[in-house]
Each structure stands twice: as C-alpha cells, then as structure tokens.
Amino acid sequence: MDWNFRKGGSPPTPMGECASHRHCTFFLAPNLKNRSSCLMTKEEIVERLKNLKKIDKAIIILQRKLKELDNNYNHTSLSFEQKISSSKVNTTEKKLINTLKKKDDITRKIMTLTEEKFATTDLINKLEEPEEWLSLRMLYLHGYAAAEVCKEMKVSKATLYRARDRAIEHLEAEVNNSYDRLGFD
C-alpha cells in the first residue's frame, strides 16, 4: 500500500464489501466468491493494524490538500455585476469544475480511510479480554511505544507481546469466522 501522499500517492480503497459486517469492508479480500482466497493470515492482519497508525496522518494530509484547494479558488473572481463574455473556452468554469472534481476525490479518500479506521476499531472492540483489547488499542490505534504501554498497563514486555499475539489470533478467528457466517464455502 502506498501511504506517501506527499509524493502523489493515494490511500488504499476497501478491498471488498459486505452488507452484514462493517469490518468486512476493511478485511475482505478482493475475490469474495472463493473462500480460500478470502482467508487472512496473522501477518496480513498485523500489516493492517500497522497501517492503522498511518491513517490519521493520511487524513490530516488530505484535509490540508482540501483546505488548500479551498484557499486557491478565488471566490471573488467573478462579480455578479460584471458582464460575462462567452467564448468557446471558458477557463474559469473549467478551473472550477476541475477544483470540484479534486475536492470530491479527496473527500472520497478521506471517507474511505475513516471507514477503514472505524471498521478496524469495531473489530478490535469485539475482543473480550481487556488486556488484549487495551494492548491493540494502545499499540496500533493510539500509536504508543511498547515501553509506554508496558508502563501504563504495569506489565512486562513479554506479557504485552503475549496479549498482543493472543489478540491477533482472536482477530484472525473473528475475521475468518465471519466468512463462515456469511456462507462462503
């Protein structure tokens, strides 16, 4: 996934859609018809969780671009009292349409990233063990370093990593079991 927006990259789009489960939008693989291609490994889930840290930064960058587009468009360029001469090429109109298209595209990207974040947060919230839930939220959602999480939770790094690993296993089971509930064979 390309998360380098400053160099013109774009955020990922949801990989699949499921009307029954919001988290499936984020976690489903592209080919929904073949269940074996939909299963996710622990490594893929960890990668998605790591990308979660980057979503907030990406949204901020996109919001800045949106604000920049608003500031670049001069709303007072045309006065209602001015006569508008018609020509074959209306550059002002083209610039406005182009700006609106860019704003729509950026808004869609922000919505996609926000949906991904909410879907992942919802999935993390399904964890039943408080230690697992807290470890994932602090490490991936809030971006704390492992040492900070250990200090807050008053546990050793080994205990933290065990809780994280158990949580990832539970997420893997939750994601892969959702395919069973949806009827994929």
C-alpha positions in Angstrom: 0.0 0.0 0.0 1.2 3.4 -0.9 0.9 5.8 2.1 3.2 8.5 0.8 0.6 11.2 -0.1 3.2 14.0 -0.3 4.6 12.4 -3.5 1.2 11.9 -5.1 0.3 8.5 -3.7 -3.2 7.6 -2.8 -4.8 5.8 0.1 -6.0 2.2 -0.3 -9.6 1.6 -1.1 -11.6 -1.0 0.7 -10.8 -4.5 -0.6 -14.3 -5.9 -0.6 -17.8 -5.2 0.6 -20.2 -7.0 2.9 -23.6 -5.7 3.8 -23.7 -7.7 7.0 -20.5 -6.7 8.7 -18.8 -3.3 8.6 -15.4 -4.8 9.4 -15.6 -7.0 6.3 -15.2 -3.8 4.1 -11.7 -3.5 5.6 -10.7 -7.1 5.9 -12.3 -8.9 3.0 -10.0 -9.9 0.1 -10.9 -8.8 -3.4 -12.3 -12.2 -4.6 -15.4 -12.8 -2.4 -16.6 -15.8 -4.4 -13.7 -18.1 -3.4 -13.5 -18.5 0.4 -9.9 -19.9 0.3 -8.7 -16.6 -1.2 -10.6 -14.6 1.4 -8.9 -16.0 4.5 -6.4 -13.7 6.1 -3.2 -14.7 7.8 -1.9 -13.2 11.0 0.7 -11.4 9.0 -1.9 -9.7 6.9 -3.9 -8.7 10.0 -0.7 -7.3 11.6 0.0 -5.3 8.4 -3.5 -3.8 8.5 -3.1 -2.9 12.2 0.3 -1.2 11.4 -1.4 0.8 8.6 -4.0 1.9 11.1 -1.3 4.1 12.7 -0.8 5.9 9.4 -4.5 6.5 8.7 -4.7 9.6 10.9 -1.6 11.1 9.3 -3.1 10.4 5.8 -6.4 12.0 6.7 -4.6 15.1 8.0 -2.6 15.4 4.8 -5.8 15.0 2.7 -7.6 17.6 4.8 -4.7 20.0 4.2 -5.0 19.4 0.5 -8.7 20.1 0.7 -8.2 23.3 2.6 -5.5 24.3 0.1 -8.0 23.8 -2.8 -10.5 26.0 -0.9 -7.9 28.7 -0.5 -6.6 28.6 -4.1 -10.1 29.1 -5.5 -10.8 32.8 -5.6 -14.5 33.1 -4.8 -14.5 36.8 -5.7 -13.0 36.4 -9.2 -16.4 37.0 -10.8 -18.8 39.7 -9.7 -22.5 39.5 -10.5 -22.4 43.0 -11.9 -19.7 42.1 -14.5 -20.7 41.2 -18.0 -19.6 37.7 -18.7 -18.4 37.4 -22.3 -18.9 34.0 -23.8 -16.2 32.2 -25.7 -15.6 28.7 -26.9 -13.3 28.1 -23.9 -14.5 29.2 -20.5 -11.3 28.8 -18.4 -12.9 29.9 -15.2 -15.6 27.3 -15.5 -13.1 24.6 -16.3 -10.9 25.6 -13.3 -14.0 25.5 -11.0 -15.1 22.1 -12.4 -11.5 20.7 -12.0 -11.3 22.0 -8.4 -14.7 20.5 -7.6 -13.6 17.1 -9.0 -10.4 17.2 -7.0 -12.3 18.1 -3.8 -14.8 15.2 -4.4 -11.9 12.8 -5.0 -10.1 13.9 -1.8 -13.4 13.7 0.2 -13.9 10.2 -1.0 -10.4 9.2 0.0 -11.0 10.7 3.5 -14.3 8.8 3.8 -12.6 5.6 2.8 -9.8 6.0 5.3 -12.3 7.0 8.0 -14.4 3.9 7.3 -11.3 1.7 7.5 -10.4 3.1 10.8 -13.9 2.7 12.2 -14.1 -0.9 10.9 -10.8 -1.8 12.5 -11.8 -0.1 15.7 -15.1 -2.0 15.7 -13.2 -5.3 15.2 -10.8 -4.5 18.0 -13.7 -3.7 20.3 -15.0 -7.2 19.8 -12.1 -8.6 21.8 -13.4 -9.9 25.1 -10.1 -9.9 27.1 -9.4 -6.3 28.4 -5.7 -6.9 28.3 -5.8 -7.9 24.6 -8.2 -5.0 23.8 -6.0 -2.4 25.6 -2.8 -3.7 24.1 -4.1 -3.4 20.5 -5.7 0.0 21.1 -2.7 1.5 22.7 -0.1 0.0 20.3 -1.9 0.4 17.0 -4.8 2.9 17.4 -3.1 5.4 19.6 0.4 4.7 18.5 2.1 4.3 21.9 5.5 2.7 22.0 5.7 -0.8 23.7 7.6 0.7 26.7 4.8 3.2 27.3 2.1 0.6 27.0 4.0 -1.7 29.5 4.3 1.2 31.9 0.6 2.1 31.7 -0.6 -1.5 31.9 2.0 -2.3 34.6 3.1 -5.5 32.7 6.4 -6.7 31.3 7.1 -6.6 27.5 6.8 -10.3 27.3 3.3 -10.1 28.8 2.3 -7.3 26.5 3.5 -9.2 23.4 1.7 -12.3 24.5 -1.5 -10.3 24.9 -1.0 -8.7 21.5 -0.4 -12.1 19.9 -3.5 -13.6 21.5 -5.5 -10.6 20.4 -4.2 -11.0 16.8 -5.2 -14.7 16.9 -8.6 -13.8 18.1 -9.0 -11.2 15.3 -7.9 -13.7 12.8 -10.5 -16.1 14.1 -13.1 -13.4 14.1 -12.4 -12.3 10.5 -12.1 -15.8 9.1 -15.2 -17.0 11.0 -17.2 -14.1 9.6 -16.8 -15.8 6.2 -18.5 -18.9 7.6 -21.4 -16.8 9.0 -21.7 -15.2 5.5 -22.0 -18.6 3.9 -18.7 -18.7 1.9 -17.7 -22.2 1.2 
